[in-house]
Amino acid sequence: MDNKELYIKLADTDLEFHKSALLLSQNEPWLRLGRSFDYTMGKIRNTDGDLYVVYLGNELAGCILIELHGTLKGFIRSFCIDPKFQGMKIGSRVLAYIEQVIYEDYPNVFVFAASFNEGAVRFYERNGYERIGIFKDYVEEGSDEILFRKTIGSSNDFHKQHPKVAI
């Protein structure tokens, strides 16, 4: 990694949102699924999610969008490492960081991977995720969405051990 520092932070500038939407919309699976820059920008600007950006030195190396509300609390909506930075274990480091963010409040991390996106499927399996469901023809006819989960326990037990303090 050429002694460049890897760091992850919440996106907080228009430029970070713009670069993230560009990165996502120009790579798989968004290319195959026809997700435009404008569509992607709308998704990452949605207040239901938190967009984290990944830097290697001064360069944006990737981004990850998570949702902590809704049915699947701790859901990774979108994740992309720029292809020029792939193969450097950055994705696994980012994933481990995001898991810790989610595990502060929830015991599960969920993510979908398109069955045609074999690299993503291998990545999540390599990082300890279990296939827990198949959504046939969910986004695209002839392609399935595989739901993965990584857990540190059941929701009931987790919330008994980590009660929220009312303010």
C-alpha positions as a printed Julia matrix, in Angstrom:
167×3 Matrix{Float64}:
   0.0     0.0     0.0
   3.01    2.31   -0.37
   2.92    3.6     3.23
  -0.24    5.56    2.48
  -2.65    5.72    5.37
  -6.03    4.03    5.0
  -8.84    5.85    6.75
 -12.62    5.69    6.78
 -15.01    8.48    7.68
 -18.6     9.55    7.27
 -19.06   11.45    4.02
 -19.66   15.1     4.75
 -18.91   17.04    1.58
 -20.7    17.34   -1.75
 -17.49   16.21   -3.45
 -17.41   12.97   -1.42
 -21.02   12.21   -2.29
 -20.36   13.02   -5.96
 -17.22   10.86   -6.17
 -18.98    7.99   -4.37
 -21.98    8.07   -6.72
 -19.62    8.15   -9.69
 -17.61    5.2    -8.34
 -20.7     3.1    -7.64
 -22.45    3.86  -10.93
 -19.35    3.04  -13.01
 -18.74   -0.41  -11.53
 -20.5    -3.74  -11.12
 -23.19   -4.6   -10.26
 -24.53   -1.1   -10.92
 -23.37   -1.11  -14.56
 -25.16   -4.34  -15.41
 -28.27   -3.26  -13.5
 -28.35    0.09  -15.31
 -28.08    2.24  -12.18
 -27.29    5.75  -13.38
 -25.25    8.4   -11.59
 -28.45   10.33  -10.76
 -30.19    7.23   -9.4
 -27.12    6.38   -7.3
 -26.78    9.94   -6.01
 -30.4     9.8    -4.84
 -29.74    6.55   -2.97
 -26.61    7.71   -1.19
 -28.12   11.1    -0.29
 -31.16    9.39    1.26
 -31.22   10.17    4.97
 -32.02    6.53    5.83
 -28.42    5.57    5.23
 -24.95    6.54    6.36
 -22.32    6.88    3.63
 -18.75    6.16    4.67
 -15.89    7.04    2.37
 -12.57    5.23    2.25
  -9.32    7.04    1.59
  -5.89    5.71    0.81
  -3.73    8.73    1.39
  -5.52   11.58   -0.37
  -7.34    9.37   -2.89
 -10.91    8.15   -2.52
 -10.47    4.39   -2.66
 -14.06    3.33   -2.0
 -17.34    3.85   -0.23
 -19.9     1.9     1.74
 -23.51    2.8     2.46
 -25.18    1.27    5.52
 -28.7     1.42    6.92
 -29.38    1.11   10.62
 -33.16    1.51   10.41
 -35.88   -0.67    8.94
 -36.42   -4.4     9.01
 -32.79   -5.41    8.48
 -30.97   -3.16   10.91
 -27.3    -3.29   10.04
 -27.8    -3.6     6.29
 -25.01   -2.83    3.83
 -26.86   -1.26    0.91
 -23.87   -0.54   -1.34
 -20.15   -1.21   -1.16
 -17.45   -0.53   -3.71
 -13.68   -0.39   -3.69
 -12.23    1.34   -6.75
 -10.87   -1.42   -9.05
  -7.41    0.17   -9.01
  -7.29   -0.48   -5.24
  -8.72   -4.0    -5.29
  -6.49   -6.9    -4.29
  -4.89   -4.85   -1.49
  -7.16   -6.19    1.32
  -8.8    -2.75    1.63
 -12.29   -4.22    1.2
 -11.81   -6.64    4.1
 -10.48   -3.87    6.32
 -13.41   -1.6     5.48
 -15.87   -4.42    6.07
 -14.33   -5.18    9.48
 -14.59   -1.5    10.42
 -18.25   -1.26    9.35
 -19.08   -4.47   11.21
 -17.76   -2.87   14.41
 -19.85    0.26   13.75
 -22.97   -1.88   13.32
 -22.16   -4.2    16.25
 -22.17   -1.2    18.6
 -25.99   -1.21   18.32
 -27.06   -4.38   16.47
 -25.93   -8.01   16.47
 -26.28   -8.67   12.73
 -24.8    -7.4     9.5
 -26.77   -8.12    6.33
 -25.84   -7.67    2.69
 -27.15   -8.76   -0.7
 -24.87   -9.9    -3.51
 -26.1   -10.52   -7.04
 -25.51  -14.11   -8.12
 -23.77  -12.86  -11.29
 -21.32  -10.86   -9.14
 -19.17  -13.87   -8.31
 -16.32  -11.76   -6.89
 -18.66  -10.2    -4.32
 -20.13  -13.59   -3.39
 -16.61  -14.99   -2.79
 -15.62  -11.83   -0.87
 -18.49  -12.09    1.62
 -17.99  -15.83    2.11
 -14.24  -15.29    2.66
 -15.09  -12.69    5.3
 -17.28  -15.03    7.35
 -20.75  -14.26    5.94
 -23.32  -17.03    5.71
 -25.84  -17.39    2.91
 -29.24  -17.2     4.55
 -31.58  -16.73    1.62
 -32.04  -16.54   -2.11
 -34.32  -13.98   -3.75
 -35.04  -15.46   -7.19
 -35.22  -12.98  -10.08
 -35.44  -10.18   -7.48
 -33.74   -7.33   -9.34
 -33.13   -8.87  -12.74
 -34.77  -11.77  -14.54
 -32.42  -14.77  -14.5
 -30.28  -13.42  -11.67
 -30.78  -14.0    -7.98
 -29.92  -11.85   -4.99
 -28.14  -13.8    -2.27
 -28.78  -12.53    1.25
 -25.75  -12.88    3.52
 -25.54  -12.44    7.3
 -22.75  -12.2     9.82
 -23.79  -12.25   13.45
 -22.55  -11.95   17.0
 -25.82  -13.25   18.47
 -29.59  -13.09   18.45
 -31.36   -9.73   18.65
 -33.11  -10.56   21.94
 -29.94  -11.65   23.73
 -27.96   -8.73   22.33
 -30.47   -6.13   23.49
 -30.69   -7.71   26.96
 -26.91   -7.4    27.26
 -26.75   -3.92   25.63
 -29.82   -2.01   26.85
 -30.19    1.54   25.61
 -30.04    4.21   28.24
 -32.98    6.62   27.99
 -32.0    10.25   28.11
